[in-house]
């Protein structure tokens, strides 16, 4: 009887780990990394680089038996039942997820084929200012990409074990629609999250092809399965600042957006990170607000951030704001959760960012 009980516990633990449904890197990434590791001029991760989030969870559960049991306990105590509407929307969410996964799987290989067709005649013939205007119009009209930044990539934000081909980045932001995110933690919010991942992934792949036709060698990175940490990259590009829960806060959408970069070879555009200090007041506001911390069902948001690196140019430091062991069961169960995004005052829109900024700067 006792032996049967032990075997049952073992099967449960294996099921919990299997249900993560995430590996450290996709097979595509592994092949890409292997084939480009000796390419001249690549930018590699450093010893101070952060670890990929799901790899961190997987390693932690593998190495800590008691944490596996705790994980299973949390997962079993999430008792909220799905409504009929949630189940219907869930089917559409799976479709969007499959589309996003397909985009992630092919995103690195566009470089290996299409970049070979770009003439090696240098960039002196490109009018950066004119191309920047054209790029913004193309991205907005075809893909509804509302914000674009441009910056040089800090090597310390490349995720451990990864590398990228070029050291400059165009950073694209696409809004998640407020009425849908307001349904969090139910199905509509999860659907909107995956829809935005899918659409933004298609956008950066298409825009990369468009840029190559203009004579720009580049490497797209899907919003899923990033090779670098996106929030500090967007912060360095001057697009916003990290909130208490670790997500990016922008003046236009608060936390209702997804991020994806395209790495390019030369700085043909003007940098958009000339005044990063303008967003520093957001940290002071978050310390007073704490709405996301109070509303998080898994108690996963940490009031005191863990600082990994405090010497990253223009953004100061790289911090971890979440306990992934507490966050992921809810994130997985609700296909994105998004409660912290919904309750953030900045996510309200309608000029609330400017109202808060004015009060904070008095």
Order of alpha helices (4+ residues) and beta strands (2+ residues): alpha-alpha-beta-alpha-alpha-alpha-alpha-alpha-beta-beta-beta-alpha-alpha-beta-alpha-beta-beta-beta-alpha-alpha-beta-beta-alpha-alpha-alpha
